[in-house]
Amino acid sequence: MKYEPVIGLEVHVQLKTATKAFCGCANVFGSKENSNICPVCLGLPGSLPVLNEKALKAALKVALALGCQVRSFTKFDRKNYYYPDLPKNFQISQYDMPFSEHGSLDISLEDGTKHIRIKRVHLEEDAGKLIHPEEGADSLVDYNRAGTPLLEIVSEPDLHSPDEAYAYLTDLKLILQYLDISDCDMEKGSLRCDANVSLRPAGTTGLGVKSELKNMNSFRAVRLALDYEIRRQEAELGDGRLVVQETRLWNEKKQMTLPMRSKEEAHDYRYFPEPDLPPFVISASEIEEARQGLPELPKEKRGRFVASFGFSDKDAATLTAAKSLADFFEACLKLYDNPKKIAHWLIGPVSFQMNSRGQDIAGLRLSPAFLTELIDLVETGKISQLAGKEVLQEMLESGKPAAKIVEEENLAQVSDAGSLSAVIEEVIAANKKSVDDFKAGKENAVMFLVGQVMRLSRGKANPKTAREMLIERLKA
């Protein structure tokens, strides 16, 4: 029997606020252990929580960007369970009246887009962090993260492959970054994901017995864990066994999921309304103010780039795939009115440098002014395209402007025949096969020879002039 995977994702996003969700402790990463704590986030007797207004406004932005319906009346609840990193033995969350629900996200796939329903977006607080030293049998707990404002985004089970789940997470993360409500750094735990996956006979609409997957610290890990779990469940069903509802952990070293707890051991969270927080009324004017404050989102920016600059869908998607790159492009455009040339450099040489260095555009020692100066030097013929790439690398290493590097390295483009003739004679003498190919009618062989001229001249030769001189010399 053929089976169809059914996948739903729960994404937890730490909000980038100055203070925690219900107290005044600093909300920062990397502080000394247990230095950002107080009676409220530790749940000491007599302490009372107060909702962080900026956290609510950030959550509103996300809900509206995902097309959710925002409730005018909402409340918080206590989610009760015991774990060492939860100092209060309960988590302030939202249960039956989340502040927003019924949204959607259209994800980008190779064969088009797919509409994924969002079940709910709600606010809660994060737990602390357990630390397990490699040596010794003890575990340590850091409560700095306890009380951090957390947004939970729950999808409907509309995803049907690991690749679709990966695309959903990628597109969702991009929206969150454009909204500037989180750094979405999975290594810091700012963005975390749990996945629910089950199988059903192909062509049916019911839901099978699900497994919940945890402990995935990258989108790649989510895809690998889902792929493994789908194959595991297929093998169980294929051998006539039943899939057991359970929570499973992804083991990165073993590249497999392992059981954590079964349904019988699952928590009964005993939700009840948070007695120390009143219900909240979100007015229509507050919702409209948040809507008006939304930035241009990735989908709209891609459409504008295509319509305004004549970019292909692929190039527009590449330029908007990171907010920092899209912002850099538009900053360059204010200095140099040639969008296609700027895009060419950002998608080509600059992206090559980012990938080879493992950095984003902000991590490079490059300013819009420096890049547009370099582009202008190439476009006005003062240096060649090849020399331009060399200058770009030197700019990133030294932080010097392009014009200064061209002057110091003597990279100005050479176009006069006298200066090029010696190089051309050397190339012809050293590449007899290409010369013979050209004489035999293979005219494309001249492009190889042009490349050799560019190499010998360190990119200083004008390729057009070099080509013309080569053809003239070879025909003679």
TACORHU-V539151 format. One record per backbone hydrogen bond with DSSP energy under -0.5 kcal/mol. NH is the residue of the N-H (numbers start at 1). CO is the residue of the C=O. If there is no record, write none. Layout:
nh=NH co=CO
nh=NH co=CO
//
This chain:
nh=4 co=200
nh=6 co=198
nh=7 co=159
nh=8 co=196
nh=10 co=194
nh=11 co=9
nh=11 co=153
nh=12 co=192
nh=13 co=11
nh=13 co=151
nh=14 co=190
nh=15 co=149
nh=16 co=181
nh=17 co=15
nh=20 co=25
nh=21 co=147
nh=27 co=18
nh=28 co=26
nh=35 co=32
nh=37 co=35
nh=42 co=38
nh=43 co=39
nh=43 co=40
nh=44 co=39
nh=47 co=44
nh=50 co=22
nh=52 co=21
nh=53 co=51
nh=56 co=52
nh=57 co=53
nh=58 co=54
nh=59 co=55
nh=60 co=56
nh=61 co=57
nh=62 co=58
nh=63 co=59
nh=64 co=60
nh=65 co=61
nh=66 co=62
nh=67 co=64
nh=68 co=63
nh=69 co=101
nh=70 co=68
nh=71 co=99
nh=74 co=280
nh=75 co=97
nh=77 co=93
nh=78 co=272
nh=79 co=77
nh=79 co=91
nh=80 co=78
nh=80 co=269
nh=81 co=79
nh=81 co=89
nh=83 co=81
nh=86 co=83
nh=87 co=85
nh=89 co=86
nh=91 co=79
nh=93 co=77
nh=93 co=91
nh=100 co=121
nh=101 co=69
nh=102 co=119
nh=103 co=118
nh=104 co=66
nh=105 co=116
nh=107 co=105
nh=107 co=114
nh=109 co=107
nh=109 co=112
nh=112 co=109
nh=114 co=107
nh=116 co=105
nh=116 co=114
nh=117 co=115
nh=118 co=103
nh=119 co=117
nh=119 co=154
nh=120 co=154
nh=121 co=100
nh=122 co=152
nh=124 co=150
nh=125 co=92
nh=126 co=148
nh=128 co=85
nh=129 co=142
nh=131 co=140
nh=133 co=131
nh=140 co=131
nh=142 co=129
nh=143 co=141
nh=145 co=142
nh=146 co=143
nh=147 co=126
nh=148 co=145
nh=150 co=124
nh=151 co=13
nh=152 co=122
nh=152 co=150
nh=153 co=11
nh=153 co=151
nh=154 co=120
nh=154 co=152
nh=155 co=9
nh=155 co=153
nh=156 co=117
nh=158 co=156
nh=159 co=7
nh=165 co=161
nh=166 co=162
nh=167 co=163
nh=168 co=164
nh=169 co=165
nh=170 co=166
nh=171 co=167
nh=172 co=168
nh=173 co=169
nh=174 co=170
nh=175 co=171
nh=176 co=172
nh=177 co=173
nh=178 co=174
nh=179 co=175
nh=180 co=176
nh=180 co=177
nh=181 co=176
nh=182 co=176
nh=186 co=184
nh=188 co=185
nh=189 co=185
nh=189 co=186
nh=190 co=185
nh=191 co=185
nh=192 co=12
nh=193 co=216
nh=194 co=10
nh=195 co=213
nh=196 co=8
nh=197 co=211
nh=198 co=6
nh=200 co=4
nh=202 co=2
nh=204 co=201
nh=211 co=197
nh=212 co=246
nh=213 co=195
nh=213 co=211
nh=214 co=248
nh=216 co=193
nh=217 co=215
nh=222 co=218
nh=223 co=219
nh=224 co=220
nh=225 co=221
nh=226 co=222
nh=227 co=223
nh=228 co=224
nh=229 co=225
nh=230 co=226
nh=231 co=227
nh=232 co=228
nh=233 co=229
nh=234 co=230
nh=235 co=231
nh=236 co=232
nh=237 co=233
nh=238 co=234
nh=239 co=235
nh=240 co=237
nh=241 co=236
nh=246 co=210
nh=247 co=261
nh=248 co=212
nh=249 co=258
nh=250 co=214
nh=251 co=249
nh=251 co=256
nh=252 co=250
nh=255 co=251
nh=256 co=251
nh=258 co=249
nh=260 co=247
nh=261 co=247
nh=263 co=245
nh=265 co=262
nh=266 co=263
nh=269 co=267
nh=272 co=78
nh=274 co=76
nh=275 co=273
nh=277 co=274
nh=280 co=74
nh=282 co=72
nh=282 co=280
nh=283 co=281
nh=287 co=283
nh=288 co=284
nh=289 co=285
nh=290 co=286
nh=291 co=287
nh=292 co=288
nh=293 co=289
nh=294 co=291
nh=301 co=297
nh=302 co=298
nh=303 co=299
nh=304 co=300
nh=305 co=301
nh=306 co=302
nh=307 co=303
nh=308 co=304
nh=309 co=305
nh=310 co=306
nh=311 co=305
nh=316 co=312
nh=317 co=313
nh=318 co=314
nh=319 co=315
nh=320 co=316
nh=321 co=318
nh=326 co=322
nh=327 co=323
nh=328 co=324
nh=329 co=325
nh=330 co=326
nh=331 co=327
nh=332 co=328
nh=333 co=329
nh=334 co=330
nh=335 co=331
nh=335 co=332
nh=336 co=332
nh=338 co=336
nh=342 co=338
nh=343 co=339
nh=344 co=340
nh=345 co=341
nh=346 co=342
nh=347 co=343
nh=348 co=344
nh=350 co=345
nh=351 co=346
nh=352 co=348
nh=353 co=349
nh=354 co=350
nh=355 co=351
nh=356 co=352
nh=357 co=353
nh=358 co=354
nh=359 co=354
nh=363 co=360
nh=364 co=360
nh=364 co=361
nh=366 co=364
nh=371 co=367
nh=372 co=368
nh=373 co=369
nh=374 co=370
nh=375 co=371
nh=376 co=372
nh=377 co=373
nh=378 co=374
nh=379 co=375
nh=380 co=376
nh=381 co=378
nh=382 co=377
nh=383 co=377
nh=384 co=459
nh=387 co=459
nh=388 co=384
nh=389 co=385
nh=390 co=386
nh=391 co=387
nh=392 co=388
nh=393 co=389
nh=394 co=390
nh=395 co=391
nh=396 co=392
nh=397 co=393
nh=398 co=394
nh=399 co=395
nh=405 co=401
nh=406 co=402
nh=407 co=403
nh=408 co=404
nh=409 co=405
nh=410 co=406
nh=411 co=406
nh=413 co=382
nh=414 co=460
nh=415 co=413
nh=420 co=416
nh=421 co=417
nh=422 co=418
nh=424 co=420
nh=425 co=421
nh=426 co=422
nh=427 co=423
nh=428 co=424
nh=429 co=425
nh=430 co=426
nh=431 co=427
nh=431 co=428
nh=435 co=431
nh=436 co=432
nh=437 co=433
nh=438 co=434
nh=439 co=435
nh=440 co=436
nh=441 co=438
nh=442 co=437
nh=443 co=441
nh=445 co=442
nh=446 co=443
nh=447 co=444
nh=448 co=444
nh=449 co=445
nh=450 co=446
nh=451 co=447
nh=452 co=448
nh=453 co=449
nh=454 co=450
nh=455 co=451
nh=456 co=452
nh=457 co=453
nh=458 co=455
nh=459 co=454
nh=460 co=457
nh=462 co=414
nh=463 co=461
nh=466 co=462
nh=467 co=463
nh=468 co=464
nh=469 co=465
nh=470 co=466
nh=471 co=467
nh=472 co=468
nh=473 co=469
nh=474 co=470
nh=475 co=471
nh=476 co=472
//
